[in-house]
Amino acid sequence: MLEIGGETLVLTHDMMVEGVHFLAGQDPADVAYKLVATNISDLAAKGAEPIGVLLGYQLGTGDARFLEGLREALAEYGAALLGGDTVSGDGRQALGLTAIGRATHRPVPSRSGARAGDRVWLTGRVGGAMVGLEALRAGSGDTLAYRRPRARLAQGIALAPQVSAMMDVSDGLLLDAARMARASGACLSLESGAVPLACPESRRAEALRWGDDYELLFTLPAQIVPEVAATCIGEVFSAPAGTLLIDGKAPDSADILGYEHR
């Protein structure tokens, strides 16, 4: 974040790599849309209005389609293409985007503000991207949640004056909740059965650990009702500090909570 002329600018940068964040041969228009949406999601978690983006693009096949998706996503989120750079290269395509936004509320929400007595909330459902990727690989079924995730921009702006802590769910609900607990020095206790799903109930455990859903995870004082549609999925305790509880128990040390960037 940058304080400039009485305003707070929020900057974020994310990269996507072929074969890791999108499939080889996937429609470049969808790749462009997802690249924008994932960065705008970071602005949403700060309650920031998009200003524009800087694009780092590795040239390849389907460049015209990529531009189509880029234009569509930037128009949807009200952001301008401010500049960037292009390169040629061999091997898997790598893309990067820097998004710049203007904070709509100060103090700007962070993941470090959860306090004992707060309730834990989640916008939307998880598991949609998981089954969407499977459908895309299979060539049938609903793939939209994976191909074109929606940044919860309006929700983030509405919640910014209310929340004690907020972040987006990009690497898996459990892993991101654990990160919020550590940043806040508090204990986040989640009820797994309360989490809304966009996949079959039989896959609940997977859905809680799967990333790419880009919903907002946030905490509110117990007496506050959120300004947006959301589900209460747990509460915050003072101890054990910096820990996550799932249905009252700490996860096993060998339990994979989400996607870890290596």
LUMNUFI-545011 format. One record per residue (C-alpha): residue number from 0; residue in one letter; z, x, y. Coordinates in steps of 0.001 Angstrom, whole numbers, always signed. Each point is the difference from the previous one (the first is absolute). Layout:
ATOM num residu       Z       X       Y
ATOM NUM      a       Z       X       Y
...
***
This chain:
ATOM num residu       Z       X       Y
ATOM   0      m      +0      +0      +0
ATOM   1      l    -743   +1136   +3558
ATOM   2      e   +1661   -1201   +3188
ATOM   3      i   -2678    -142   +2709
ATOM   4      g    +228   -1726   +3371
ATOM   5      g   +2747   -2380    -984
ATOM   6      e   -1704    -984   -3236
ATOM   7      t    +416   +1147   -3585
ATOM   8      l   -3112    +964   -1915
ATOM   9      v     +95    -112   -3799
ATOM  10      l   -2287   +2349   -1930
ATOM  11      t    -626     +65   -3732
ATOM  12      h   -2421   +1794   -2306
ATOM  13      d    -965    -816   -3582
ATOM  14      m   -2585   +1455   -2347
ATOM  15      m   -1886   -1480   -2943
ATOM  16      v   -1614   +1993   -2819
ATOM  17      e   -2663   -1243   -2399
ATOM  18      g   +1428    -516   -3467
ATOM  19      v   +3554    -258   +1348
ATOM  20      h     -35   -2702   +2678
ATOM  21      f   -3383   -1562    -766
ATOM  22      l   -2372     +11   -2934
ATOM  23      a   -3116   +2125    -251
ATOM  24      g   -2941   -2276    +714
ATOM  25      q   +2120   -2583   +1842
ATOM  26      d   -1686   -1809   +2908
ATOM  27      p    +372   +2340   +3023
ATOM  28      a    +523   -3029   +2272
ATOM  29      d   +3159    -842   -1955
ATOM  30      v   +1122   +3629    +130
ATOM  31      a    -354     +15   +3784
ATOM  32      y   +1875   -3285    +335
ATOM  33      k   +2869   +1251   -2151
ATOM  34      l    +204   +3284   +1916
ATOM  35      v    +457   -1911   +3250
ATOM  36      a   +2369   -2624   -1436
ATOM  37      t   +2360   +2529   -1566
ATOM  38      n    +397   +1809   +3313
ATOM  39      i    +394   -3225   +1969
ATOM  40      s   +2717    -947   -2496
ATOM  41      d   +2003   +3000   +1197
ATOM  42      l    -341   -1278   +3578
ATOM  43      a   +1084   -3456   -1165
ATOM  44      a   +3206   +1475   -1418
ATOM  45      k    +765   +1287   +3503
ATOM  46      g    -893   -3259   +1725
ATOM  47      a   -2842   +1782   +1792
ATOM  48      e   -3250   -1379   +1417
ATOM  49      p   -3056   +2042   -1044
ATOM  50      i   -1837   +1914   +2715
ATOM  51      g   -2517   +2010   -1991
ATOM  52      v    -714   +2409   -2825
ATOM  53      l   -1359   +3491    -618
ATOM  54      l   -2088    +366   -3160
ATOM  55      g    -462   +3032   -2241
ATOM  56      y   -2982    -780   -2236
ATOM  57      q   -1629   +1953   -2811
ATOM  58      l   -3666    -965    -103
ATOM  59      g   -1344   -1355   -3260
ATOM  60      t   -2003   -2853   -1471
ATOM  61      g    +482   -3407   +1583
ATOM  62      d    +755   +1217   +3523
ATOM  63      a   -1624   -3090   +1527
ATOM  64      r   +2150   -2291   -2146
ATOM  65      f   +3104   +1958   +1013
ATOM  66      l    -829    -626   +3661
ATOM  67      e    -364   -3731    -683
ATOM  68      g   +3463    -180   -1507
ATOM  69      l   +1431   +2164   +2765
ATOM  70      r   -1372   -2293   +2708
ATOM  71      e   +1345   -3072   -1786
ATOM  72      a   +3503   +1407    -408
ATOM  73      l    +250   +1330   +3555
ATOM  74      a   -1149   -3349   +1378
ATOM  75      e   +2559   -1871   -2119
ATOM  76      y   +2929   +2113   +1182
ATOM  77      g   -1151    +458   +3591
ATOM  78      a    -306   +3789    -135
ATOM  79      a   -2681   +2243   +1497
ATOM  80      l   -1644   +3027   -1581
ATOM  81      l   +1095   +2717   +2418
ATOM  82      g   -1621   +2970   -1729
ATOM  83      g    +407   +2307   -2954
ATOM  84      d   -2159   +2350   -2044
ATOM  85      t   -2392     +40   -2945
ATOM  86      v    -535   +2707   -2614
ATOM  87      s   -2213    +620   -3008
ATOM  88      g   +1547   +1027   -3280
ATOM  89      d    -255     +57   -3761
ATOM  90      g   +2232   -1701   -2531
ATOM  91      r   +2228   -3008    +550
ATOM  92      q    -212   -1637   +3398
ATOM  93      a   +3049    +345   +2248
ATOM  94      l    +552   -2166   +3075
ATOM  95      g   +2632     -11   +2719
ATOM  96      l    +934   -2339   +2824
ATOM  97      t   +2436    +297   +2886
ATOM  98      a   +1085   -3308   +1522
ATOM  99      i   +1562    -261   +3448
ATOM 100      g   +2013   -2989   +1131
ATOM 101      r   +2219   -1194   +2825
ATOM 102      a   +3551   -1033    -889
ATOM 103      t    +730   -3603    +947
ATOM 104      h   +3769    +357    -233
ATOM 105      r   +2512   +2768    +575
ATOM 106      p   +1831   +1391   -1786
ATOM 107      v   -2928    +288   -2368
ATOM 108      p    +920   -1142   -3529
ATOM 109      s    +550   +2730   -2576
ATOM 110      r   +1050    +207   -3632
ATOM 111      s   +3363   +1478    +939
ATOM 112      g   +1814   -2971   +1531
ATOM 113      a   +1176   -2052   -3004
ATOM 114      r   +3731    -688    +193
ATOM 115      a   +2622   -1473   -2323
ATOM 116      g     -82   -3788    +134
ATOM 117      d   -3737    -188    +720
ATOM 118      r   -2326   -1980   -2242
ATOM 119      v   -3167   +1547   -1458
ATOM 120      w   -3256   -1900    +502
ATOM 121      l   -3627    +279   -1098
ATOM 122      t   -3133   -1596   +1417
ATOM 123      g   -2499   -1284   -2555
ATOM 124      r    -222    +949   -3680
ATOM 125      v    -398   +3167   -2040
ATOM 126      g   -2260    +744   -2959
ATOM 127      g   -3232   -1249   +1528
ATOM 128      a   -1505   +3453    +439
ATOM 129      m    +972    +922   -3554
ATOM 130      v   -1909   -2864   -1597
ATOM 131      g   -2767    +357   +2578
ATOM 132      l    -702   +3572   -1076
ATOM 133      e     -43   -1060   -3636
ATOM 134      a   -2472   -2769    +829
ATOM 135      l   -2190   +2430   +1932
ATOM 136      r     -98   +2394   -2948
ATOM 137      a    -749   -2875   -2381
ATOM 138      g   -2737   -1385   +2227
ATOM 139      s   +1499   -3488    +208
ATOM 140      g   +2900   -1813   +1622
ATOM 141      d   +1565      -7   +3465
ATOM 142      t    -295   +3498   +1480
ATOM 143      l    +630    -752   +3678
ATOM 144      a   +3645   +1095    +193
ATOM 145      y    -960   +3488   -1163
ATOM 146      r   -3308    +340   +1826
ATOM 147      r   +1066   -1415   +3340
ATOM 148      p   +3778     -59    +512
ATOM 149      r   +1221   -1812   +3104
ATOM 150      a   +2246   +1786   +2467
ATOM 151      r   +2830   -2319   +1075
ATOM 152      l    -565    +750   +3669
ATOM 153      a   +1016   -3330   +1533
ATOM 154      q   +3087    -131   -2214
ATOM 155      g   +1061   +3510    +982
ATOM 156      i    -314    -762   +3703
ATOM 157      a   +1981   -3233    -395
ATOM 158      l   +2740   +1727   -1997
ATOM 159      a    +388   +3104   +2171
ATOM 160      p   +2640   -1525   +2333
ATOM 161      q   +2007   -1323   -2966
ATOM 162      v    +130   +2619   -2743
ATOM 163      s   +2580   +2695    -583
ATOM 164      a   -2502   +1939   -2186
ATOM 165      m   -3629    -480   -1016
ATOM 166      m   -2761   +1791   -1926
ATOM 167      d   -3130    -938   -1895
ATOM 168      v    -221     -59   -3793
ATOM 169      s   -2711   +2496    -869
ATOM 170      d   +1343   +2011   -2952
ATOM 171      g   +1885   -2728   -1873
ATOM 172      l   +2778   -2370   +1043
ATOM 173      l   +2772   +1807   -1872
ATOM 174      l    -989   +3465   +1177
ATOM 175      d    -353   -1099   +3611
ATOM 176      a   +3314   -1862    -143
ATOM 177      a   +1620   +3186   -1312
ATOM 178      r   -1509   +1893   +2944
ATOM 179      m   +1440   -2539   +2433
ATOM 180      a   +3413    +333   -1648
ATOM 181      r     -65   +3791    +324
ATOM 182      a   -1216     -85   +3606
ATOM 183      s   +2678   -2546    +932
ATOM 184      g   +2846   +1648   -1922
ATOM 185      a    +684   -3374   -1587
ATOM 186      c    -322   -1758   -3350
ATOM 187      l   -2849   -2480    -432
ATOM 188      s    +746   -2412   -2832
ATOM 189      l   -3061   -1973   -1150
ATOM 190      e    -230   -3032   -2265
ATOM 191      s   -3166    +644   -1977
ATOM 192      g    -424   -3666    -930
ATOM 193      a     -88   -1018   +3670
ATOM 194      v   -3106   +2060    +786
ATOM 195      p   -3123   -2210    +293
ATOM 196      l   -2854   +1069   -2264
ATOM 197      a   -3794    -115    +264
ATOM 198      c    -326    +717   -3723
ATOM 199      p   +1334   -1455   -3285
ATOM 200      e   +3787    -106    -398
ATOM 201      s    -322   +2179   -3108
ATOM 202      r   -1078   +2865   +2255
ATOM 203      r   +2871    -218   +2486
ATOM 204      a   +1380   +3466    -799
ATOM 205      e   -3415   +1582    +592
ATOM 206      a    -628   -1937   +3192
ATOM 207      l   +3268   +1204   +1552
ATOM 208      r   -1150   +3592    -507
ATOM 209      w   -3677    -350    +860
ATOM 210      g   -1239    +941   +3465
ATOM 211      d   -2795   -1132   +2331
ATOM 212      d   +1470   -3418    +834
ATOM 213      y    +715    +822   +3684
ATOM 214      e   +2585   -2703    +509
ATOM 215      l   +2892    +591   +2400
ATOM 216      l   +3459    +840   -1322
ATOM 217      f   +2702    -597   +2594
ATOM 218      t   +3682    -626    +545
ATOM 219      l   +1711   -2516   +2272
ATOM 220      p   +3613    -780    +835
ATOM 221      a   +1205   -2776   -2310
ATOM 222      q     +53   -2679   +2694
ATOM 223      i   -3591    +614   +1140
ATOM 224      v   -2956   -2002   -1342
ATOM 225      p   -3312   +1905    +113
ATOM 226      e   -2711   -1157   +2395
ATOM 227      v   -2613    +176   -2791
ATOM 228      a    -368   -1286   -3535
ATOM 229      a   +1968   +2353   -2250
ATOM 230      t   +2245     +47   -3062
ATOM 231      c   +3551   +1334    -163
ATOM 232      i     +74   +2412   -2944
ATOM 233      g   +3364   +1727    +373
ATOM 234      e   +2723   +1288   +2269
ATOM 235      v   +1345   +3206   +1478
ATOM 236      f   +3346   +1616    -841
ATOM 237      s   +1670   +3055   +1437
ATOM 238      a    +364   +1763   -3360
ATOM 239      p   -1162   +1756   -2008
ATOM 240      a   -1665   +1411   +3102
ATOM 241      g   -3705    +744    -232
ATOM 242      t    -498   -1785   -3312
ATOM 243      l   -1985   -2855   -1490
ATOM 244      l   +1437   -2587   -2378
ATOM 245      i   -2217   -2282   -2075
ATOM 246      d   +1792   -3086   -1288
ATOM 247      g   +3292   +1733    +667
ATOM 248      k    -855   +3234   -1835
ATOM 249      a   -1289   +3373   +1111
ATOM 250      p   -3365    +868   -1558
ATOM 251      d     -56   +2661   -2676
ATOM 252      s    -825   +3457   +1354
ATOM 253      a   -3139     +11   -2158
ATOM 254      d   -1138   -3405   +1280
ATOM 255      i   -3238    +175   +2007
ATOM 256      l    +545   -2150   +3089
ATOM 257      g   -3498    +281   +1470
ATOM 258      y   -2876   +2276    +881
ATOM 259      e   +1157   +3516    +906
ATOM 260      h   -2459   +2167   +1972
ATOM 261      r    -137   +3393   -1627
***
